[in-house]
Every structure is written in structure tokens, then in C-alpha cells.
């Protein structure tokens, strides 16, 4: 217990100091953990697995990250927060039509899957409530930011229906589920080495989705 407490104090001190070398090593460990979560699943992956793949012992891993859940939190936070911020920027643009805003949102999400690979896919793949207490501030924050994206898509579809651009016989929530289903299912087959770029994938999905909605 004393050894763990000492490591915890050293970790907090190192995090506060924010040294570039420490941060780089910590980021590398988070990447190793995310790769393993994607490949093996969160529940199956152990700290010993992460340590072994990083070429460290378990005690050294504790110097950088306190527990497995912290690996998960740090792996997914950046992508979720970035997307939530960009959604608001797209919605506020007056130079884009409803269809163009939807295209931008679809491109944003798919591009984030490629840019942050495999972090965002880990978020999709794992049921977060089984990893983190749903009542924690972090879990609530991530859920709210995710819902913000979903609400934006539904809002635009509703607006398109009201303006007579989109069909009114398709429930907007069901249409939104369709586009997120296409995008989120890419975790099963997309990698940065895929023959199709995130832009090519999002353009194809946008075409399929919007042609199905248009009157």
C-alpha cells in the first residue's frame, strides 16, 4: 500500500509539472492501451497486458496512469470533446444549406475516426456504462457531448422536413439512427490502411443518406 501511495504521489507531481518527456511517454502508453482495447476488448485487457506491450513492468505503468479506466477516459476524451465543439461551429454557419451541414457533420465524425484511430472506435466498441460509473461527472460529460451530436443531426433533419426539402414519411430519429449506424459500423472494418479514405467514406455515406431523404 505504501509503495502504491508513493507512486500515486509521484504520478500527481509529474502530471502537474507537465514535462514533455513524461507526457510523451504517457501518451504512448495510452495509445498502446487503446490498441489493445480495440483488439481484445476493454474487459479482457489487463494492466499487465498494457505493461508487457509497452515494454514496462506494472509498477512503471502506475507512474503514468492510475488504473485501466483512466486509460480509457484519456483515450476517448479528446475526440469526443473536439467533435462536440465542431458540431456547434457547423450549426452556426450561415453559408451552408441544411444538406451541406449534414454532409459536414457526417464528414466530421468519419474524419475523427480516422484522425484519432483507434480512440473513437474504442468509445463506440465498448459499452461505457460497464466501464465507468454512469453517475460520475466524466461519464455524464461524455454522454452529453455525444448526445449533442445526435441532437444536431435530428434537428437538421426536422428542419429539412419543415422546409419541404426532405420526405416527411421518415421519422427523423430513425433517419438519424440510420446515418449513425453506417458511420459507427465502420469500427468493424476501417483502419488507416483502408483502401478508402475517411473523406471518400463520408462522401459515399452522405450520398446514400441524403438521396434517401430528399423528396
C-alpha positions, 0 to 999 in steps of 0.5 A, spaced: 500 500 500 505 504 501 509 503 495 502 504 491 501 511 495 508 513 493 507 512 486 500 515 486 504 521 489 509 521 484 504 520 478 500 527 481 507 531 481 509 529 474 502 530 471 502 537 474 509 539 472 507 537 465 514 535 462 514 533 455 518 527 456 513 524 461 507 526 457 510 523 451 511 517 454 504 517 457 501 518 451 504 512 448 502 508 453 495 510 452 495 509 445 498 502 446 492 501 451 487 503 446 490 498 441 489 493 445 482 495 447 480 495 440 483 488 439 481 484 445 476 488 448 476 493 454 474 487 459 479 482 457 485 487 457 489 487 463 494 492 466 499 487 465 497 486 458 498 494 457 505 493 461 508 487 457 506 491 450 509 497 452 515 494 454 514 496 462 513 492 468 506 494 472 509 498 477 512 503 471 505 503 468 502 506 475 507 512 474 503 514 468 496 512 469 492 510 475 488 504 473 485 501 466 479 506 466 483 512 466 486 509 460 480 509 457 477 516 459 484 519 456 483 515 450 476 517 448 476 524 451 479 528 446 475 526 440 469 526 443 470 533 446 473 536 439 467 533 435 462 536 440 465 543 439 465 542 431 458 540 431 456 547 434 461 551 429 457 547 423 450 549 426 452 556 426 454 557 419 450 561 415 453 559 408 451 552 408 444 549 406 441 544 411 444 538 406 451 541 406 451 541 414 449 534 414 454 532 409 459 536 414 457 533 420 457 526 417 464 528 414 466 530 421 465 524 425 468 519 419 474 524 419 475 523 427 475 516 426 480 516 422 484 522 425 484 519 432 484 511 430 483 507 434 480 512 440 473 513 437 472 506 435 474 504 442 468 509 445 463 506 440 466 498 441 465 498 448 459 499 452 461 505 457 456 504 462 460 497 464 466 501 464 465 507 468 460 509 473 454 512 469 453 517 475 460 520 475 461 527 472 466 524 466 461 519 464 455 524 464 460 529 460 461 524 455 454 522 454 452 529 453 457 531 448 455 525 444 448 526 445 449 533 442 451 530 436 445 526 435 441 532 437 444 536 431 443 531 426 435 530 428 434 537 428 437 538 421 433 533 419 426 536 422 428 542 419 429 539 412 422 536 413 419 543 415 422 546 409 419 541 404 426 539 402 426 532 405 420 526 405 416 527 411 414 519 411 421 518 415 421 519 422 427 523 423 430 519 429 430 513 425 433 517 419 438 519 424 439 512 427 440 510 420 446 515 418 449 513 425 449 506 424 453 506 417 458 511 420 459 507 427 459 500 423 465 502 420 469 500 427 468 493 424 472 494 418 476 501 417 483 502 419 488 507 416 490 502 411 483 502 408 483 502 401 478 508 402 479 514 405 475 517 411 473 523 406 471 518 400 467 514 406 463 520 408 462 522 401 459 515 399 455 515 406 452 522 405 450 520 398 446 514 400 443 518 406 441 524 403 438 521 396 434 517 401 431 523 404 430 528 399 423 528 396 
